[in-house]
Amino acid sequence: MKPEQLRFAKTHEWAFVEDSQGQKIATVGVSSFAVEALTDLVFMQLPEVGKQVKSGQAMGEIESVKAVSDLYSPVSGKVVAVNTELTNHLETLSTDPYGAGWMVKIQLEDLKQVDSLMDYATYQAQCAEEGH
C-alpha cells in the first residue's frame, strides 16, 4: 500500500479500509515515522483474533531498546486477523511498514470513524511539527 492511500491517527497508527465479503475491514499498522522514532524494536504484543477494540484505546504494545509504547486502535470493531509473523520479524516494520508490516485487521463498527483520521498530507504536517 502507498501511504497516500491510508488514514492516520495522531498516535501514528494507520488504517486502510476495504470491503471483504460485505464487511468493512480496516487493515491497521504503524507508520514509518513511528518506527524510525522508536528504533531498535525488540518486542511486540498484538491483540488476539476476536478481541473487541475501541478507537483511541490501547490494543497492544511495542517495545524498543529505548521505551515501551502502547499501540492504539485507530478504529472500533472486532479483530478478525492478526499478523502473527510480525511479532517474530519486527524488522519488517522498518522495511515494509505499509505492506507486510500490517498488524491487525479490524471489522469496523462504524465507517464514519475513518473520516476522523488524518489524510497523508495532514499526517505529514503533524510529523513535521514533531520535528521529523
Backbone as JSON, one array per atom type, in Angstrom:
{
  "sequence": "MKPEQLRFAKTHEWAFVEDSQGQKIATVGVSSFAVEALTDLVFMQLPEVGKQVKSGQAMGEIESVKAVSDLYSPVSGKVVAVNTELTNHLETLSTDPYGAGWMVKIQLEDLKQVDSLMDYATYQAQCAEEGH",
  "N": [[0.84, -1.19, 0.0], [0.34, 2.28, -0.57], [1.42, 5.07, 1.31], [-0.08, 7.38, 0.83], [-2.64, 6.47, 0.39], [-3.7, 5.85, 2.79], [-5.22, 6.35, 6.07], [-4.53, 8.21, 9.02], [-3.88, 8.05, 12.55], [-3.48, 10.32, 15.33], [-1.68, 9.17, 17.01], [0.05, 7.78, 15.43], [-0.69, 5.36, 14.21], [-1.87, 3.65, 11.3], [-4.63, 3.21, 8.98], [-6.26, 1.22, 6.57], [-9.03, 0.9, 4.65], [-11.19, -1.56, 3.36], [-13.6, -3.42, 1.38], [-14.75, -6.6, 2.32], [-16.26, -9.44, 1.64], [-18.77, -8.2, 2.03], [-18.36, -6.86, 4.39], [-16.86, -4.09, 6.1], [-13.5, -3.8, 6.39], [-10.73, -2.85, 8.26], [-7.37, -2.61, 7.69], [-4.66, -2.39, 9.82], [-1.74, -0.66, 10.86], [1.5, 0.57, 11.84], [3.08, 3.72, 11.45], [5.9, 4.61, 9.31], [7.24, 6.77, 10.35], [6.81, 6.5, 13.13], [8.11, 4.06, 13.58], [10.76, 4.74, 12.94], [11.19, 6.63, 14.94], [11.05, 5.07, 17.25], [13.12, 3.15, 16.98], [15.33, 0.28, 16.93], [13.6, -2.15, 17.57], [12.34, -4.57, 19.84], [10.27, -6.15, 20.86], [6.84, -7.05, 20.44], [3.42, -6.88, 21.21], [0.36, -8.05, 20.21], [-3.26, -7.8, 19.82], [-5.59, -10.55, 20.31], [-7.32, -12.56, 17.85], [-10.76, -11.93, 17.56], [-10.98, -10.22, 19.69], [-12.53, -7.28, 20.96], [-11.93, -3.99, 20.03], [-11.39, -0.54, 20.77], [-11.62, 2.66, 19.33], [-8.87, 4.79, 19.73], [-8.04, 3.59, 22.06], [-5.69, 1.53, 23.85], [-4.43, -1.35, 22.21], [-2.42, -3.08, 22.19], [1.16, -3.47, 22.52], [4.39, -2.05, 21.82], [7.83, -2.54, 21.96], [10.96, -1.03, 22.27], [14.55, -0.7, 22.42], [14.69, 1.67, 23.7], [12.18, 2.38, 24.84], [8.86, 1.43, 26.01], [5.91, 1.39, 24.22], [2.43, 2.04, 23.89], [0.22, 0.53, 21.53], [-2.29, 1.92, 19.69], [-5.69, 1.53, 18.79], [-6.94, 2.71, 15.76], [-9.57, 2.64, 15.03], [-12.85, 1.4, 15.96], [-13.97, -1.92, 16.65], [-14.08, -5.45, 15.79], [-11.32, -7.59, 16.08], [-10.25, -9.39, 13.36], [-8.17, -10.61, 12.12], [-4.71, -11.32, 12.71], [-1.38, -10.37, 12.32], [0.66, -12.63, 12.84], [3.22, -13.38, 12.11], [4.66, -11.06, 12.2], [5.4, -10.48, 14.86], [7.58, -12.08, 15.29], [9.33, -11.16, 13.45], [10.24, -8.37, 13.59], [11.74, -6.56, 12.16], [10.47, -6.22, 9.78], [8.74, -4.09, 10.09], [10.4, -1.92, 9.71], [11.3, -2.28, 7.09], [9.02, -2.59, 5.48], [6.6, -1.01, 6.33], [4.02, -0.36, 5.49], [2.99, -2.48, 4.16], [3.8, -5.61, 4.29], [4.17, -5.19, 6.96], [1.77, -4.86, 8.3], [-0.42, -4.95, 11.16], [-2.94, -5.77, 12.43], [-6.26, -6.78, 11.38], [-9.35, -5.26, 11.37], [-12.78, -5.59, 11.84], [-14.95, -3.16, 11.05], [-16.98, -1.21, 13.25], [-18.16, 1.24, 12.83], [-18.1, 3.03, 10.04], [-17.8, 5.77, 9.77], [-15.9, 6.58, 11.59], [-13.47, 6.46, 10.34], [-13.36, 8.77, 8.87], [-12.59, 10.63, 10.73], [-9.92, 10.31, 10.99], [-6.61, 11.35, 9.98], [-5.65, 12.49, 6.7], [-2.94, 11.69, 4.43], [-1.36, 14.0, 3.85], [-2.03, 15.78, 5.94], [-1.17, 14.27, 8.08], [1.58, 14.17, 7.54], [2.21, 16.83, 7.99], [1.75, 16.95, 10.75], [3.82, 15.27, 11.64], [6.02, 16.78, 10.84], [5.76, 18.95, 12.57], [6.37, 17.66, 14.91], [8.99, 17.43, 14.68], [10.31, 15.95, 12.67]],
  "CA": [[0.0, 0.0, 0.0], [1.04, 3.55, -0.57], [0.98, 5.89, 2.45], [-1.08, 8.36, 0.39], [-3.96, 5.81, 0.38], [-4.03, 5.48, 4.17], [-5.66, 7.35, 7.03], [-3.61, 8.14, 10.15], [-4.26, 8.54, 13.88], [-2.47, 11.2, 15.93], [-0.72, 8.31, 17.7], [0.91, 7.21, 14.39], [-1.18, 4.15, 13.57], [-2.56, 3.89, 10.04], [-5.72, 2.3, 8.64], [-6.68, 1.13, 5.17], [-10.34, 0.25, 4.7], [-11.66, -2.19, 2.13], [-14.73, -4.33, 1.51], [-14.43, -8.02, 2.3], [-17.48, -10.24, 1.82], [-19.84, -7.36, 2.54], [-17.94, -6.19, 5.62], [-15.78, -3.09, 6.01], [-12.36, -4.28, 7.16], [-9.6, -1.92, 8.32], [-6.04, -3.14, 7.96], [-4.04, -1.4, 10.7], [-0.31, -0.79, 11.1], [2.13, 1.74, 12.47], [3.76, 4.48, 10.39], [7.36, 4.59, 9.25], [7.68, 7.82, 11.27], [6.83, 5.93, 14.48], [9.16, 3.03, 13.62], [12.05, 5.44, 12.99], [11.31, 7.28, 16.26], [11.27, 4.05, 18.27], [14.39, 2.48, 16.69], [15.73, -0.99, 17.58], [12.46, -2.83, 18.16], [12.7, -5.86, 20.45], [9.11, -6.94, 21.25], [5.53, -6.5, 20.1], [2.27, -7.65, 21.65], [-0.83, -7.69, 19.45], [-4.47, -8.41, 20.38], [-5.99, -11.83, 19.73], [-8.5, -12.58, 16.98], [-11.99, -11.95, 18.33], [-10.99, -9.13, 20.68], [-13.15, -6.01, 20.61], [-11.04, -2.86, 20.28], [-12.06, 0.76, 20.7], [-10.83, 3.75, 18.76], [-8.14, 5.6, 20.68], [-7.63, 2.83, 23.24], [-4.57, 0.61, 23.63], [-4.79, -2.7, 21.76], [-1.21, -3.87, 22.28], [2.31, -2.62, 22.81], [5.61, -2.25, 21.05], [8.95, -2.22, 22.83], [12.27, -0.84, 21.67], [15.58, -0.62, 23.47], [14.51, 2.96, 24.37], [10.93, 2.57, 25.58], [7.69, 0.63, 25.69], [4.82, 2.26, 23.79], [1.16, 1.41, 23.57], [-0.32, 0.59, 20.18], [-3.68, 2.32, 19.82], [-6.54, 1.21, 17.65], [-7.49, 3.93, 15.15], [-11.0, 2.42, 14.8], [-13.5, 0.43, 16.86], [-14.5, -3.1, 15.99], [-13.59, -6.76, 16.22], [-10.11, -8.06, 15.4], [-10.58, -10.58, 12.57], [-6.91, -11.24, 11.71], [-3.51, -10.79, 13.37], [-0.16, -10.71, 11.59], [1.49, -13.31, 13.85], [4.6, -13.4, 11.62], [5.3, -9.78, 12.52], [5.99, -10.48, 16.2], [8.87, -12.77, 15.2], [10.13, -10.49, 12.42], [9.97, -6.94, 13.79], [12.45, -5.78, 11.14], [9.52, -5.95, 8.7], [8.2, -2.75, 10.32], [11.33, -0.96, 9.14], [11.46, -2.48, 5.65], [7.75, -2.52, 4.75], [5.58, -0.71, 7.35], [2.68, -0.19, 4.91], [2.64, -3.69, 3.42], [3.98, -6.8, 5.12], [4.21, -4.76, 8.35], [0.44, -4.66, 8.91], [-0.52, -5.59, 12.48], [-4.23, -6.44, 12.62], [-7.4, -6.41, 10.55], [-10.47, -5.0, 12.27], [-14.1, -5.42, 11.24], [-15.4, -1.87, 11.56], [-18.3, -0.98, 13.82], [-18.7, 2.49, 12.3], [-17.23, 3.52, 8.96], [-17.59, 7.21, 9.94], [-14.68, 6.81, 12.39], [-12.33, 6.62, 9.42], [-13.35, 10.17, 8.46], [-11.95, 11.45, 11.76], [-8.48, 10.11, 10.88], [-5.94, 12.3, 9.09], [-5.12, 12.04, 5.42], [-1.47, 11.63, 4.43], [-0.78, 15.36, 3.89], [-2.23, 16.3, 7.29], [-0.29, 13.49, 8.95], [2.95, 14.63, 7.28], [2.34, 18.12, 8.68], [1.9, 16.64, 12.18], [5.17, 14.73, 11.84], [6.95, 17.9, 10.71], [5.64, 19.71, 13.82], [7.02, 16.9, 15.96], [10.43, 17.56, 14.5], [10.9, 14.98, 11.74]],
  "C": [[0.88, 1.24, 0.0], [0.52, 4.39, 0.6], [-0.11, 6.9, 2.07], [-2.49, 7.79, 0.37], [-4.5, 5.58, 1.79], [-4.59, 6.66, 4.94], [-4.84, 7.13, 8.31], [-4.22, 8.7, 11.43], [-3.14, 9.44, 14.4], [-1.36, 10.4, 16.6], [0.12, 7.46, 16.74], [0.5, 5.84, 13.85], [-1.89, 4.54, 12.27], [-3.67, 2.85, 9.84], [-6.0, 2.37, 7.15], [-7.96, 0.31, 5.16], [-10.71, -0.32, 3.34], [-12.86, -3.07, 2.44], [-14.24, -5.76, 1.44], [-15.71, -8.8, 2.63], [-18.59, -9.43, 2.49], [-19.53, -6.64, 3.83], [-16.87, -5.14, 5.31], [-14.68, -3.53, 6.96], [-11.24, -3.24, 7.09], [-8.32, -2.71, 8.61], [-5.3, -2.04, 8.7], [-2.55, -1.71, 10.87], [0.2, 0.44, 11.8], [3.02, 2.41, 11.42], [5.28, 4.34, 10.44], [7.94, 5.65, 10.18], [7.82, 7.26, 12.68], [7.94, 4.89, 14.61], [10.53, 3.68, 13.72], [12.26, 6.1, 14.35], [11.62, 6.26, 17.35], [12.67, 3.43, 18.16], [14.56, 1.16, 17.46], [14.59, -1.69, 18.32], [12.86, -4.21, 18.67], [11.49, -6.74, 20.78], [7.84, -6.24, 20.79], [4.45, -7.45, 20.61], [1.06, -7.14, 20.89], [-2.06, -8.35, 20.08], [-4.77, -9.73, 19.68], [-7.19, -11.65, 18.81], [-9.74, -12.72, 17.86], [-12.1, -10.84, 19.35], [-11.7, -7.9, 20.12], [-12.16, -4.9, 20.96], [-11.83, -1.57, 20.09], [-11.1, 1.81, 20.16], [-10.17, 4.57, 19.86], [-7.69, 4.87, 21.93], [-6.53, 1.85, 22.88], [-5.09, -0.76, 23.21], [-3.58, -3.64, 21.83], [-0.06, -2.95, 22.66], [3.49, -3.01, 21.95], [6.77, -1.76, 21.91], [10.22, -2.08, 21.99], [13.3, -0.83, 22.79], [15.42, 0.68, 24.26], [13.29, 3.01, 25.27], [9.9, 1.52, 25.19], [6.57, 1.6, 25.35], [3.56, 1.45, 23.54], [0.89, 1.53, 22.08], [-1.81, 0.86, 20.33], [-4.47, 1.93, 18.58], [-7.09, 2.51, 17.06], [-8.99, 3.85, 14.91], [-11.54, 1.44, 15.84], [-14.03, -0.74, 16.05], [-13.9, -4.37, 16.55], [-12.37, -7.15, 15.4], [-10.46, -9.37, 14.69], [-9.33, -11.28, 12.03], [-5.75, -10.54, 12.41], [-2.3, -11.27, 12.57], [0.83, -11.34, 12.58], [2.95, -13.4, 13.41], [5.37, -12.16, 12.07], [6.0, -9.81, 13.88], [7.35, -11.18, 16.23], [9.83, -12.11, 14.22], [9.88, -8.98, 12.47], [10.67, -6.06, 12.77], [11.54, -5.44, 9.96], [8.9, -4.56, 8.86], [9.11, -1.68, 9.73], [11.38, -1.06, 7.62], [10.17, -2.3, 4.87], [6.59, -2.21, 5.7], [4.15, -0.62, 6.8], [2.24, -1.4, 4.08], [2.69, -4.87, 4.35], [3.99, -6.46, 6.61], [2.85, -4.47, 8.97], [0.37, -5.44, 10.21], [-1.8, -6.41, 12.64], [-5.21, -5.98, 11.55], [-8.61, -6.35, 11.47], [-11.75, -4.82, 11.47], [-14.72, -4.18, 11.86], [-16.81, -1.9, 12.14], [-18.96, 0.21, 13.14], [-17.72, 3.07, 11.29], [-16.92, 5.01, 9.12], [-16.34, 7.51, 10.75], [-13.48, 7.07, 11.49], [-12.22, 8.09, 8.99], [-12.65, 11.06, 9.47], [-10.42, 11.29, 11.75], [-7.89, 11.07, 9.85], [-5.59, 11.67, 7.75], [-3.6, 12.17, 5.47], [-0.84, 13.02, 4.57], [-0.89, 15.95, 5.3], [-1.3, 15.58, 8.27], [1.17, 13.93, 8.77], [3.21, 15.96, 7.99], [2.52, 17.9, 10.19], [3.3, 16.15, 12.47], [6.21, 15.85, 11.76], [6.94, 18.75, 11.99], [6.35, 19.01, 14.95], [8.53, 16.83, 15.75], [11.08, 16.55, 13.58], [10.55, 15.31, 10.33]]
}
